[in-house]
Amino acid sequence: MSTPRTEAGACRAGPRVPRATVLHALAAGSDFDRYFRWRRAREGDPFYVRFPGFGAVLFTGTAAGARELFRSPVMFSEPPRPNPIEPMVGAASLILASGERHRRDRALLTPAFHSARIREYGALIQEATVRELAGESGQKWAAGTRIDARAAARALTLRVITTVVFGARDPRRQAEYTTAVTDFITAFSGPLLLLPTLRRGLHGHGPWDRFRAARERLDRLIRVDIAHRRQHPATPSADVLDMLLSAYPDDADDELCEQIRTLLVAGHETTATSLVWALFRLHRAPEALARLRRELDDAGREAGPAELAALPYLDAVCQETLRLHPPVPIVLRRLTEPFALRGVTLAPGETMGIAVPLLHSDPEVWTDPGRFDPSRFVDRRYRPFEFAPFGGGHRRCIGATLADYELRIALATILARVSLWLAPRYARGSVPLSVPHNIATGPRRPILFDVVSELRH
């Protein structure tokens, strides 16, 4: 560890690595935002955090630090291993690939998430939202009902991603995937994510046993679809599975299964969480909600997906939601070459990261950062080193365009069709804690809304 200098040239002590590893991990897992703020207040920026079974990470939460990390040479870093999410996504996942393999896999997947292809999914997203409101996969959003926004958002976004990946619209198959993916992500709890020592079997009855069983059930579904498509090739379609089958040979089905599992989990959970937070924030900010409703009214109920996605205030609401509630709150890189982050020299094998909640609340960039204020995104465009809800650099989330597009269309469709009332326990008081659920973070408890009325135009 080096002893960095300030801009004035005076030496200051380098950041220290905390010793009480488990206590720090539990504090971070119970409230990421609060923990990061506390660490920066005590240590300044950058600061170290140590995770059990993983080692120390040097974190920054400034735009200058994010610029350094995102602009670091591609060959200088790779995903940290062992990785906390590896049990979920698998060792072959694009998220964990590095070097030439990462470049190859990203090139294979990129065409499926090109902006032109994403626009073709617009009608699907709108249709999936309308079906969810009609109660096809759960409770109908009828006047007088109380809705668990988290469960509904997960069902909606899972419908979208399974259709994008498999082209499947069969209700029975959709229901099977909904159950399997929901059980899988629920089984990978915060303690399993943060405390690797818990990842051991207890004669088939422990948390790790339940997670492994849920993973096997999901993989069986995926493998059946892979085998069926290989055995009964049809006219090439626009779904992701067809694109991957043409790129992966028959003897690479294990790797293909992990790539698809990654897409199913990462491609719906993060967007579902963002949709819940957007509804929550809007219904605690009457002026913002009224302004967005006026914009939607002006567009008209018959507005198509592309028209909705282009609405400026809708865009601002979604960006402000992602600023306050980034679904993945940390970005990590393990170094393969020496590198200096914010004046602290790191050796090969050490890990650096960005604390996204701190980056999104940096007072040098954001005025009154704790306030939900979508207008800040109407008046100004922020640089990728200031606003990075999907990471950045060569490892920026490959599904970011789909997530952005889906969030806008789903939110607009809901608000155009129903009037909601936030349950009293959430309408006032503090914002619910955001905690690790699996691959993302989200509200600790379900957020409930009462349906006041169904809107007619």
Residue pairs with C-beta under 8 A, 6 or more apart in sequence:
1 14
1 15
1 344
1 345
2 14
2 340
2 343
2 344
2 345
3 11
3 12
3 13
3 14
4 11
4 12
4 14
4 342
4 343
4 344
5 11
5 12
5 343
6 12
14 344
15 43
15 44
15 46
15 47
15 48
15 58
15 344
16 43
16 48
17 48
17 50
17 56
18 24
18 48
18 49
18 50
19 50
21 50
21 51
21 52
22 52
22 195
24 35
24 49
24 50
25 50
25 51
25 52
25 194
25 195
26 194
27 35
27 38
28 35
28 36
28 49
28 51
28 194
29 190
29 191
29 193
29 194
29 435
29 436
30 433
30 435
31 433
31 434
31 435
32 329
32 330
32 357
32 434
32 435
32 436
32 441
33 329
33 357
33 434
36 59
36 61
36 329
36 355
36 357
36 358
37 357
37 358
39 47
39 49
39 59
40 47
40 61
40 355
40 358
45 60
45 61
45 62
45 65
45 342
45 358
46 58
46 59
46 60
46 65
46 341
46 342
46 344
47 58
47 59
48 56
48 57
48 58
48 59
49 56
49 57
49 59
50 56
50 57
51 57
51 84
51 194
52 194
52 195
52 196
52 197
53 82
53 195
53 196
53 197
54 80
54 82
54 84
54 196
54 351
55 80
55 350
55 351
56 350
56 351
57 80
57 330
57 332
57 351
57 352
57 353
58 341
58 344
58 346
58 350
58 351
58 352
58 353
59 330
59 352
59 353
59 354
59 355
59 358
60 66
60 68
60 69
60 341
60 342
60 352
60 353
60 354
60 355
60 358
61 354
61 355
61 356
61 357
61 358
61 359
61 361
61 362
62 342
62 358
62 359
62 362
62 364
63 359
63 362
63 364
63 365
63 383
63 385
63 386
64 342
64 385
65 341
65 342
65 354
66 354
66 359
66 385
66 386
66 388
66 392
67 385
68 340
68 341
68 342
69 331
69 333
69 341
69 352
69 353
69 354
69 392
69 393
70 384
70 385
70 388
70 392
70 393
71 393
72 333
72 339
72 393
73 337
74 394
75 99
75 336
75 337
76 335
76 336
76 337
76 339
77 333
77 334
77 335
77 336
77 339
77 352
78 98
78 99
78 333
78 334
78 336
79 95
79 96
79 97
79 98
79 332
79 333
79 334
79 395
80 332
80 333
80 334
80 351
81 96
81 334
82 196
83 96
84 193
84 194
84 196
85 95
85 193
85 438
85 439
86 93
86 96
87 188
87 192
87 199
87 211
87 215
88 184
88 185
88 188
88 215
88 261
88 265
88 438
88 439
89 95
89 96
89 258
89 261
89 262
89 265
89 266
89 439
90 96
90 257
90 258
90 261
90 262
91 258
92 254
92 255
92 258
92 259
93 258
93 259
93 261
93 262
94 102
94 105
94 106
94 109
94 259
94 262
94 398
95 262
95 266
97 105
97 106
102 395
105 259
106 398
108 243
108 244
108 247
108 248
109 240
109 243
109 244
109 259
109 398
110 398
111 117
111 243
112 164
112 240
112 243
113 398
113 399
113 401
113 402
114 401
115 401
117 238
118 401
118 402
118 405
119 305
119 306
119 405
120 238
121 160
121 164
121 402
121 405
121 406
122 304
122 305
122 306
122 309
122 405
122 409
123 304
123 305
124 160
124 163
124 164
125 160
125 305
125 405
125 406
125 409
125 410
126 304
126 305
126 308
126 409
126 413
128 156
128 159
128 160
128 163
128 410
129 156
129 409
129 410
129 413
129 414
130 413
130 417
131 137
131 159
132 138
132 141
132 152
132 155
132 156
132 159
133 140
133 141
133 413
133 414
133 417
133 418
134 140
134 141
135 141
135 142
136 171
137 155
137 156
137 159
137 174
137 175
137 178
138 151
138 152
138 155
139 145
139 147
139 152
141 147
141 152
141 417
141 418
141 451
141 454
142 451
142 454
143 451
143 452
143 453
143 454
144 450
144 451
145 450
145 451
146 423
146 448
146 449
146 450
146 451
147 420
147 448
147 449
147 450
147 451
148 446
148 447
148 448
149 275
149 276
149 279
149 280
149 446
149 447
149 448
149 449
150 272
150 273
150 276
150 442
150 443
150 446
150 447
151 446
153 271
153 272
153 273
153 275
153 276
153 410
154 182
154 268
154 269
154 272
155 178
156 272
156 275
156 410
157 267
157 268
157 269
157 271
157 272
157 275
157 406
157 410
158 177
158 178
158 181
158 182
158 264
158 268
158 272
159 174
159 178
160 268
160 406
161 263
161 264
161 267
161 268
162 168
162 173
162 174
162 177
162 264
163 169
163 239
164 239
164 240
164 267
164 402
165 239
165 240
165 241
165 260
165 263
165 264
165 267
166 173
166 225
166 239
166 240
166 241
167 237
167 238
167 239
167 241
167 242
168 174
168 177
168 225
176 221
177 221
177 264
180 214
180 217
180 218
180 221
181 218
181 264
181 265
181 268
183 214
183 217
183 218
184 211
184 214
184 215
184 217
184 218
184 265
185 265
185 269
185 437
185 438
185 439
186 214
186 438
187 207
187 210
187 211
187 213
187 214
187 215
188 211
188 438
188 439
189 207
189 437
189 438
190 435
190 436
190 437
191 198
191 207
192 198
192 199
192 207
192 208
192 211
193 436
193 438
194 436
198 207
198 208
199 208
200 206
200 208
201 208
201 209
201 212
202 208
202 209
203 209
215 261
218 261
218 264
219 257
219 261
222 257
222 260
222 261
222 264
223 253
223 257
225 241
226 241
226 245
226 253
226 256
226 257
226 260
227 253
229 241
229 242
229 245
230 245
230 250
236 242
236 246
240 260
240 263
241 260
244 256
244 259
244 260
245 256
248 255
248 256
263 399
265 438
265 439
266 397
266 399
266 439
266 440
267 399
267 402
267 403
269 327
269 437
269 438
269 439
269 440
269 442
270 327
270 328
270 403
270 439
270 440
271 327
271 402
271 403
271 406
271 407
271 410
272 442
273 325
273 327
273 437
273 440
273 441
273 442
273 443
274 318
274 321
274 322
274 325
274 327
274 403
274 407
275 407
275 410
275 411
276 442
276 443
276 447
277 321
277 324
277 325
277 442
277 443
278 317
278 318
278 321
278 407
278 411
279 411
279 414
279 420
279 447
279 449
280 422
280 426
280 431
280 432
280 443
280 447
281 288
281 317
281 320
281 321
281 324
281 372
282 288
282 289
282 292
282 317
282 415
283 289
283 420
283 421
283 422
283 427
283 449
284 372
284 422
284 426
284 427
285 372
288 317
288 372
288 373
288 374
289 415
291 313
292 313
292 314
292 317
292 415
293 415
295 311
295 312
295 313
295 314
296 303
296 308
296 311
296 314
296 412
296 415
296 416
299 307
299 308
299 311
300 457
301 416
301 457
303 412
305 405
305 409
308 314
308 408
308 409
308 412
308 413
309 315
309 405
309 408
309 409
311 408
311 412
312 378
313 374
313 378
314 408
314 411
314 412
315 377
315 408
316 374
316 375
316 376
316 377
316 378
317 374
317 411
318 404
318 407
318 408
318 411
319 374
319 377
319 387
320 372
320 373
320 374
320 376
320 377
321 407
322 389
323 360
323 366
323 387
323 389
324 360
324 372
325 434
326 356
326 357
326 360
326 388
326 389
327 389
327 440
327 441
327 442
328 356
328 390
328 391
328 397
328 439
328 440
328 441
329 355
329 356
329 357
329 434
329 441
330 353
330 354
330 355
330 356
331 353
331 354
331 356
331 388
331 391
331 392
332 351
332 352
332 353
333 351
333 352
333 353
333 395
334 349
334 350
334 351
335 346
335 347
335 348
335 349
335 350
335 351
335 352
336 348
337 348
338 345
338 346
338 347
338 348
339 345
339 346
339 352
340 346
341 352
346 352
354 388
356 388
356 389
359 386
359 387
359 388
360 366
360 369
360 387
360 389
361 369
361 370
362 369
362 386
363 369
365 382
365 386
366 376
367 376
384 392
385 392
390 396
390 397
390 400
390 403
391 397
397 403
414 420
416 455
416 457
417 454
417 455
418 451
418 452
418 453
418 454
418 455
419 451
419 452
419 453
419 454
419 455
420 449
420 450
420 451
420 452
421 427
421 449
421 450
421 451
421 452
422 447
422 448
422 449
423 447
423 448
423 449
423 450
425 448
426 432
426 447
426 448
432 443
432 444
432 445
432 447
433 443
433 444
434 441
434 442
434 443
434 444
435 441
435 442
435 443
435 444
